[in-house]
Amino acid sequence: MVTSDSMNTMSDPTTIETLVVKSDELVTALEATRRGKPTVLRVTAPFSARMRARLHVTQGDEARDSGQLLVQPGALVTDDCPPLPHSDETAAELRSRANEEYTPERHREVHESAIEAWRSHVPEYALSCADLAAVDTPVEVTILGE
């Protein structure tokens, strides 16, 4: 039987105790955000104690939807999570190597390798507990696929 109290609970994000996120979605959201593309992890009602957050590219009209909770990917990683490697940085690193010649092709390879290394290490910086704006107490964070 659905009561008005249970309906209120299902639309109340403060009932969330655990947030579950796939590691590849966390990495993708964080990378996109750091590249300037507004991307979040979205939790949609009905809310319960254990909720799955999914990758979502923001469209700008999300604030009008009270049936969702938008989580910034940076809120789920520690402050010491390394920045996304920048092309200029990998070019400078390659040029500083005495035993290696700089070529655009080699730069592309080195940069792709740096990005892949960053992606593989991001889940190591995931928090086990996080503060979410719409939730009164910290929630447990479970990362799937580590």
C-alpha positions in Angstrom: 0.0 0.0 0.0 1.4 3.4 -1.0 0.7 6.1 1.6 1.4 9.8 1.3 4.3 9.3 3.7 5.9 6.7 1.5 5.3 8.9 -1.6 7.0 11.8 0.2 10.0 9.6 1.0 10.3 8.4 -2.6 10.6 12.0 -3.7 13.0 13.0 -0.9 16.7 12.7 -1.8 17.7 12.9 1.9 16.7 9.2 2.1 19.8 8.3 0.1 22.4 6.5 2.2 24.5 4.9 -0.6 25.4 6.2 -4.0 26.5 3.6 -6.6 28.5 4.8 -9.6 30.2 2.8 -12.4 33.9 3.7 -12.5 33.9 4.4 -16.2 31.0 6.8 -15.8 32.8 8.6 -13.0 35.9 8.9 -15.2 33.9 10.0 -18.2 32.0 12.7 -16.3 35.2 14.0 -14.6 37.1 14.1 -17.9 34.2 15.9 -19.7 33.8 18.4 -16.9 37.5 19.1 -16.9 37.4 19.6 -20.7 34.6 22.2 -20.2 31.6 20.1 -21.1 29.0 20.3 -18.2 28.6 16.7 -17.2 27.2 15.3 -14.0 26.1 12.0 -12.4 22.3 12.0 -12.2 20.1 10.2 -9.7 16.4 10.1 -10.4 13.4 9.6 -8.3 11.9 7.6 -6.7 14.7 7.9 -4.1 15.6 5.1 -1.8 18.5 4.2 0.5 20.7 2.8 -2.3 20.7 4.7 -5.5 22.5 4.4 -8.8 24.0 7.6 -10.3 24.3 7.7 -14.1 26.2 9.8 -16.6 24.3 12.9 -17.8 25.3 15.8 -20.0 23.5 18.8 -18.6 21.2 20.6 -20.9 20.6 23.7 -18.8 17.0 23.1 -17.7 17.7 20.5 -15.0 17.0 22.9 -12.1 13.3 22.7 -12.9 13.2 19.0 -12.3 12.9 18.2 -8.6 12.8 14.5 -9.3 16.5 14.3 -9.8 19.7 14.9 -7.9 22.7 16.1 -10.0 26.1 15.2 -8.5 29.2 17.0 -9.7 31.9 14.3 -10.5 34.5 16.3 -8.6 32.4 15.8 -5.4 33.2 12.0 -5.6 37.0 12.2 -5.8 39.6 13.4 -3.4 41.2 16.9 -3.8 44.5 15.3 -4.8 43.0 13.6 -7.8 45.5 14.7 -10.6 44.4 17.1 -13.3 43.6 15.9 -16.7 46.9 15.9 -18.8 47.1 18.8 -21.2 48.5 18.5 -24.6 51.1 21.3 -24.0 52.3 19.5 -20.9 52.9 16.2 -22.7 54.6 18.1 -25.5 57.0 19.8 -23.1 57.7 16.5 -21.3 58.4 14.8 -24.7 60.7 17.7 -25.7 62.6 17.4 -22.4 63.6 13.8 -23.1 67.2 13.8 -24.3 67.0 10.4 -26.0 63.8 11.0 -27.9 63.0 13.2 -30.9 59.8 15.2 -30.9 57.4 14.6 -33.8 53.7 15.3 -34.0 53.0 11.6 -34.2 55.1 10.8 -31.2 53.5 13.6 -29.3 50.0 12.2 -30.1 51.1 8.8 -28.8 52.6 10.2 -25.6 49.5 12.3 -25.0 47.1 9.4 -25.6 49.2 7.3 -23.2 49.1 10.1 -20.6 45.3 10.3 -20.9 44.8 6.6 -20.6 47.1 6.5 -17.5 45.0 9.3 -16.0 41.8 7.5 -16.7 43.0 4.3 -15.2 44.1 6.0 -12.0 41.0 8.2 -11.4 39.0 5.4 -9.6 41.9 5.2 -7.0 40.9 8.7 -5.9 37.2 8.0 -5.4 35.8 8.9 -2.0 34.2 6.2 0.1 31.9 8.8 1.6 30.8 12.1 0.1 28.7 15.2 0.9 25.9 15.8 -1.5 24.2 19.2 -1.7 20.6 17.9 -1.3 21.4 15.3 1.3 21.7 16.2 5.0 24.4 13.7 6.0 27.3 12.2 4.1 26.5 9.2 1.9 28.5 6.1 1.3 29.9 5.9 -2.2 30.3 2.5 -4.0 32.3 2.4 -7.2 31.5 -0.5 -9.5 34.0 -2.0 -11.9 37.2 -1.1 -10.2 
